[in-house]
Amino acid sequence: MPHLGLVTVVVRDYDEAIAFYRDVVGFELLEDTRIDEEKRWVVVAPPGARETAVLLARAVTGGQEARVGDQTGGRVGWFLNTDAFDRDYERMRAAGVVFEEAPRQEAYGTVAVFRDLYGNRWDLIQLDRPVGTGR
């Protein structure tokens, strides 16, 4: 069955992005392979993730550089699911993650929006029901 393998986050610098996603957000560095003098294949994911991971792709053109930090036009573009919201929220805050708001309860679960080191918006979310059930 097909599944979503990687999503791309365009970054300014590989090493600063690795440090943020690994040391601050708590992701694991799955791969960091040099392709040539300028390009690397850098993949991070939440611990234990089985299908989807994040490809950190360094911006190389002016158009790509203009998108760093605003890849989704100001909307939340990524949803980091957790099974222990309070634990992960407090750990991330203590590590320096900037949350835009206090956690809030919605019909679908507990959520708070945070920004990555470039300004991209993410949800930290603990769902009360499986995605796509409509209940």
Sequence and secondary structure as in RCSB ss.txt:
>XXXX:A:sequence
MPHLGLVTVVVRDYDEAIAFYRDVVGFELLEDTRIDEEKRWVVVAPPGARETAVLLARAVTGGQEARVGDQTGGR
VGWFLNTDAFDRDYERMRAAGVVFEEAPRQEAYGTVAVFRDLYGNRWDLIQLDRPVGTGR
>XXXX:A:secstr
     EEEEEES HHHHHHIIIIII  EEEEEEE SSS EEEEEE TT  S EEEEEE  SHHHHHHTT TTTTS
EEEEEE S HHHHHHHHHHHT EESS  EEETTEEEEEEE TT  EEEEEEESS TTS  
